[in-house]
């Protein structure tokens, strides 16, 4: 096999980004501001401070500063597992018999098993620096909860995690990793919070959702002195921290003079996709280069492809700020699919605005097809991918097969956000032919969207 490009492109430690890139600074159409849930007016720094750490609240509202320096303690922590490798998928290319060149940025080479640690350590650092006792959060599949538990242990912070009930039950070992790092883990919706009790009464027997867990985590933060809420996706600050992924990817590609044609990422709240595409999108926004960006979401929770671009609550309990985003409605209860990290009713305001401006595409895929691609990838590339990451694999394979039909040797880059070794229940269901696909009906989505808040344009 000809190998002009190494299997794995590693950067040197000195090439690790020292600043995060804020793509909002280059966006002509800025994301609409968050709204205070009580006044429905643009949220101010003082509005956000009771919920978020002060420095994170400032980052959330900053849409003009292009580069924000990474604090030295965070940069030092990054050096334990970053830079992460950019891998040429030679064996996948051969298995597909495609002229396409396929690369993936692998973020699973840390104990948390995913990209989530990139933001968790930053948010924990700012909480520690502010002198807080601890933080609260939600987690879907558990990668974010695991990452935050690790980060809090590093900075001696208390960590309270509300884990979506279906994932709490499906992924007991992920739960135990969080507890090993000192976090308390509660299935959501729970009976521990007023919002949890209300949701349980309204939706008896519910599997929960990220929107539910967010509501409970926020309530727990604002009702306990010395605590703040931190989020693993969706927010501007989280996408900012995740740009280390894209910045490293671009540096690695530039070293070998490689220009991608297509960049693909799975999309639930949008943190990994936003982080991966950010520097490339910056070039596109500035007119320096052009790329095709594809967001991949589950057909069971299709916020971009079937949702509405409107102001909506970020949580099911309607206590968080409102964001203008592609949404299925904050009360939408997704089916118990196995990609727990993609079961969020909305999408990042940054990605939503880019999608509305036709700067990126979106597709939805069914989970049986996703797991078929995951197994093919595992057998030829040697990594068992997380169900979330496998959505990107599915579309990368599809695009590579299109190249086989046309004879075009396009360069495809996708984000492999983490490993699937805590997702064996899902793989078992697939291997036993017990996995099914659920696609919400137009009526279900319309019913949920009918309850969107009325916000004056």
N, C-alpha and C positions, 0 to 999 in steps of 0.2 A: 504494500500500500504506500503510495506516495505521501510523504508527510512534510510538506513545505511549512506547515504551521504545526507547532507542538500540540499534543493532546490537551495539555493544560497550560494556560498562560498565567504564570504567577507574576505579580508585581513585587518589587522590593518594598521593605518597610518604609523607606524614605519616599515612596510614591503614593503612600496612603493619603487620601484627601485630608487637608487640615481645616477646611471650611465646608459647611453644607451649602448647597445651591438652592436658592429660593426662586423657583420658576415663575412665581407670580410677578416678580419684578419685570419680567420680559413679556408678560401677557398684556396685549392691547385691551382686551375685555377682561377686567379683573373679576374674580369670583365675587358674587354678591355677598354683602356683609352678614355675619351672624346676627340674629335678632334676639333681643331680650324676650323670654317667654311671657313675661308679665306685661311689658309695655309695647311689645312688637316694634320697638325702635332698635336701630343698630346697636349692638352690644359694645360697651366701652370696656376699658381695662378694669375699671372698678366693678363692672358687672361680672367679669370673669374671675376676679381674684378670689371670691369665696369658694370657687369650685376648683380652679387650676392653680398651680404654682405660679408665682409672679412672673418669672422669666419666661415660662411656657406661654402664659397669657400674652406677653408682649410678642413672642414669636407668632402666635396665632393671628394677631392683628397686623403684622408687618407684611405689606405687599409691595414694598419699594426697595428693601435692602437685598441685593442680589446674592451676596455671600456673607454667611454668618459663621464666625470662627467656632471651631469645635473646642470646647474647654479641654485643657491639658489632661485632667483626670479621666475624661471620657476617651480622649485619644489614646491614652495609655492602656485603658481597658480594651479598646478596639484592637490593639496590637496583639492581644492574646489569641485572636482568631481571624484577624483581618491582616492584609487583603485576602479576600476569598478568591478561589480559582475561577477563571473563565475557561470552559472546557469545549473543545471541538468534538462533536458527536460523530466521530468517524464511523463507529459501528452501526449507529442508527441510520446514517446516510447509506451505508452498504446494505442494510436490511431492507430499506425502502427502495433501493436501486434508483436513487434520485440524483440529479446533478446539483441539487441545492447544497449549500454549505450551511451546516447547522451548528450553532454555538449555544451553550447555556451557562448562565451565571449561577453558580452553586452556593446557596446560602445555608446549607445544612451542616456545615462543619464546626458546630459548637454544641454544647450540651443541651441547649434549649431546642436544638434541631431545626431552627428556622431563622429567617431574617429579623424576627421580632426583637431580638436582643439589641439591634442597632438603635432603636428608639427607647427601649426599656432602660438601658443604662444611662441615657441622656436625661430621661425624665426623673429617674431615681436620684441622679446627681443633683439636679436642680431642687428636688425636694429636700435632700440632705443639706444643701447649701443654705436653704431657707430656714433650717432648723426645725423641720416638721418631725412628728412622731412616726408617721407612716402614710401610706397611700391606699386607695381602694380602686378596684377596676373590675371589668367584666372579661370573660374569655369565651370564645366559641369552641373551637377544636381543642384549645388548651395550649397552643404554642405561645400566645401572648402571655397567658398567666404564668407559664413556666419561665419565660424570659424575664418577666417582671419579678417573680420570686427570686431568681438568681441575682438580679440587679439590686433588689432590696437587701438581700443577704450581704452583698458586697459592701453596701453603705450602712448596714445596721439599721434598717427601717422595717417597721411592721408592714405587712402586706395582706390585705383582705381581698379575696377573689370571689366574684360571683360567676359561676360557670354555668353556661346554658345547660338545662336539665338533661336534654338528650345526649349531649356530649359527656356530661358528668357520668351518665350511665354506660355509654358506649366506650369510654376511654378511661377506665379506672387507673391504669398505670400512669397516664399523663397527670391525673389528679395527684397521685402519690409522689411524683417528681416534685410538684409544687409544694406539697407538704414537707418533703425532705429538705427543701430549701427554706422552710420556716413559714410558709404562707398558710393562712386558713382558707379553706375552699368550701363554698356553699352552693348547692344546686339552685338554679334560678328558673322560674320565680319561686321564692322561698316564703316562709311565714315570718321571717326575721324583720322585714321592713313593711311599712304601711303600704307602699306601692306594690310590693310582692303579694301581700294579702289581697289587695284590690284586683290585681291581674289574675290571681288564682280563682277569685270569685267570678270574674268576668269570663274567663276561659278555663273551665274546670278540666283537669287532666291534661293541660297543655304541655307540650315538649319544651316550651320556652323559646326564646329568640334572643339575639344580641340586643335588640331594643329593650327587652325586659330586663336583661342583666345590667345594661347601662343605667337604667332608672334606679335599680336597687343600689348600684355602686355609688351613684351620685348622692342618693339619700344618705347612705352610710357615711360618706365623706363630710357632708354639710352638717350632720348631726353629731359628729365626734370631733371635739376640739383637737387641733394639731394634725388634722388629716386633710388631704386633698385628693381629688379624683384624677386619674391618668387613663388615657385611652390608647389602644393599640393600633388604630387605623383611623380613616375618615378625616380627622382634623388636619389643618394646614401644617401644624407643628410636627405631626408624625411623618407626613410626606417629606417634610424638610429633612428630618433626621435620616430617613431612608435613602436620601440621594447619594449616600456613600456607595450604594449599589451601582447606580448609573455612572457615577464619576469614575469608579474603578473600572467598570466595563469599558467606558470610552477610552480611558488611558491604555488599557490592555489592547483594545482593537487598534488604536492609533500607533502602538509600538510596531505593529506588523502591517500598517497601511490598509487595514480592513475597514470598509464602510458597509454597514448593514443596510439591507433594503427593507426588511420587515423586523419590527420589534414587538414581541408578544408577551403578555403577562396575564395571570389570572386576576380577577377583580371581584372583591367582596365589598370592602370599604374603600380600597384603593391604595393602601400604603405601599405595597411592594411594586405594583405597576407604576405608580407615580414616582417612586424612587428610582426605578430602572430607567424610565424614559426621560426623566427630567433634563439632563444635559443635552440629550438629542433633541428634545422638544424645544429647548432654548435656542438651539441652532436653527430649527425650523421657524420659530417665531421671529428670529432676527433676520431671516432670509439668507442664512449662510449655507444651509443644506436642506435636503428633503428626505423624509423617511415615512414609511407606512407603519402606524401604530395600531395594534389590535388588542382590545380588552376582551377577556374571555370570562363569562359568568355562567353559573348553573342555570339550566332551563327552569329549575324549580324556584329560583329567586332572581328573576331577570329585571333588575332595576333599570339598567341602561336601555335594554332592547325593548322593554314593554312598559316601563314606568313613565312618570310624568315629570317634566322639569318644572319644579315649583318649590315654594317654601314649605318645609315640613319639619316636624319635631325630630330631633336626632334619636329620641328614645320613645319607647312605648308608653311610659308613664307621663310623658309630656311635661317634664320638669327641666329638661335641658334646653339650651338655645335652639332656635330654628335655623336651619340652613337651606339655602336654595340649592337643590340637587335633583338628580333623577331619583325618584322614589316610588315605591309601591304602596306607600302609606305607612305611618308609624305603627299602625295596628295590624299590619300584615303578619300573619303567622306562617312562615315557610314550612314545608314538609320536612320530615326528619331525614334529609339526605345526609350523606356521609362526609361532605365537605363542610364541616361545621364553621370554618373560618369564612365561608362565603354566604352565610345565612343572614345577611344584614339587609334591611329593607331599603336602604338608600345607598348613595355613592358620594365619595369625596366631592366637595364643591369645586375644587380645582379641576379634577377630571371631568366633572359634569359640564363645566364651562367649556373646556377644550372639546368635549364631544359635541356640545351644542353649536360650537363654532366650526364643526366639521374638520377638526385638526386630528382626530383619531376615530377609529371604527370600534364597533362592539359586536360580538356574536355570543349566542348562548348555546350551550351543549348539554346533552343528557348524560346522566352519571354512568350508565352502562358503557357508553362509548368512551367516556373519560377513563374508566378503569381498564378498558381494553387497551387503550394507548399506554396507560401506566404499566401494565404487565409487559407489553412489547418493549417499552423503554427499559424496564428492570432487567429483562432477559438479555438485552444486548449491551446496555451501558453500565450495568452492575450496581445501580443505585435504586433502592425502593423509594419512589417519590411519594410525597404527601398527596392526599386526594385534591387539595387545593391546587398545588403546583401542576397536577396532572391535567387540569383544564388547559393550561398553556401548552403542555405537551401535545394534547389532542389537536389543537389548532396548528401547532408547528408541524406536526405530521401531515395534516391536511394540506397545508401550504406547500410542503415539500413534495407531496404527491401531485399537486397541480404543476409544479416545476417539471416533474417526470413526464407529464402529459405534453407540456409545451416545449420542453427541452431547455428552459431558461435556468441558468445556474445562479439563482438568487441567494443572497446571504441572509439567513434567518437567525435572530438572536431571541432567546426566551429566558424568562426567569424561573429557575428551579428553586423555589422559596424554602424548601425544607424536605426532610425525610418522613417516610410513612411508617416507621417502625412501631409507633403507638396506634396505628390505624388498622391493625390486623383483623379486627372484627369486621371492618368494611371489606377488606380483601377476602375474608372468609365468605361473606355474603355473595361476593362476585363469583368466587371459585365454585361455590355450591349452587350457582344459578338461582339464587334467592333474591338478587338485587333487582329492583324495579325502577322505572322512571316515572316521576310525577311532574306534570306540567300544569300549573294553575290555569283555570279557565279564564276567559275574558270577563265573565261575570264576577268571579272571585276578586280579580284585580280591580274591576270597576267599583265593586262594593267597598273595597278598602280605600281607593282613591277618593271616593265620595266624601270621606271623612277628613280630607285634608283641611288644614286651617285656612280661614279666609284672611289673606294678607293683601293689603292694597299695594298695587304695583308702584 
